[in-house]
């Protein structure tokens, strides 16, 4: 079996995040082979951590406090919504240096 696709959430702190459990259940339900990591990264190490994640084959990151504003500076491309909002939290790193920041609005499902 091939190595799982790598995804994660970067923040400081991130130990409270339920994202790994949610993504593990999603992967099981959809038959995807992935791992989702909690990546606690101090603000002064954000750029190094993001670039290392990319270099080591990471597919995508969710960015949380306190990095949401700073990650826009690292992106090679901003979606129109992220440019307008500057409050995005999803960063995709699927191909080499290709790093896009998008705004993602949470919606409640009734």
Secondary structure, DSSP 8 states (H G I E B T S, - for coil): ----EEEEEEESS-TT--HHHHHHHHHHHHT--EEEEEEE--GGGHHHHHHHHHHTTEEEEEE-TTSTTTHHHH-SEE-HHHHHHS---EEEEEETTEEEEE--------
